[in-house]
Amino acid sequence: SPGPVVTNAAVTAGMSKEEAEKMHEGYSASLLPKIPLGRMSIPEDIAKIILFLADRSQSEILIGHILTADGGLMLKNVLFPEA
């Protein structure tokens, strides 16, 4: 056996500027202040995560994780909404 089967995933709550511009202006304006990073993700952000996960020399210890790439949206608004 070559080793364990590694299954990781990256999840994003943000979107590119072009996609955000297609959204209703009020919704986009209301979402941005809720993201601690202060911006939506761009494709390059997600690509970096995928490259990290694909490089087993860097991500060997991660097995079966879902990485949420949302600039802190989930952390601030779901896990610790009062913070």
N, C-alpha and C positions, 0 to 999 in steps of 0.2 A: 504494500500500500504506500502511495507517495505521501500520505499525511492526511490531516483532517480536511474535510470540505469546508471552505471558508465562504460564508455568505454575509456580506455587509451591504448596506444600502445608504444612500444619501437622499435626504428629503429637503425640499426647499419650500418656503412659504412665500418667498418673494418672486419677482419676475423682472425681466429686462425693462429698460426705460421705454422701449417702443411698446411693449405690452401694457405697461402701466399707463402710458399716455392714451391708450385705447379705452381704459376704464373711465368710469364717471369721475370727473375731476374732484368732486366732494369726497368720494370714497377713498381715492388715492391720498388726498390731503389729510383725511382722518386716520389712515393707516400709518403713514410715515412717522408721526410723533410717538407711536406705540413701539417702534423698533429702536431699541437702545443703540444699535450701531448708527442709526440715523440715515440709512439708505436701504434700498431694495437690493437683492442680489443681482448679479449679472452673470451671464454664461461662464465667464472666466472664473468666477468664484467657485461654481459647481465643478468646473473642469479640474481645478486644483484639488478638490476633495476626491474626485474620482481617481486622479493620478496618484494621490497619496494612498488610497485604498488598494489600488492595483500594484503598488510597489510593496511587496511583502517584506522587504528589508526595513521598511519604515512602519508598516502597519501590522506586523506579525501578531502582536498581542490582541488586536481587535478581531474578534470572531463573533458573528451573529449580532452585530450592533446596527442600529439605525441612527445615522448622524443627521441631526436636524440643522440645516443651514438656513436659518431665518433671521440672522442678525440679533437674536435675543428676543424675538417676538413671543415665542412660547414661554420662555422663562419669565418674562415680565408680566405677561397678560393672562397666563393660565396657571403656572405653578406658584408665582408670587405676585398676584395682582395688587396687593396692598403696598408693595415696595415702591 
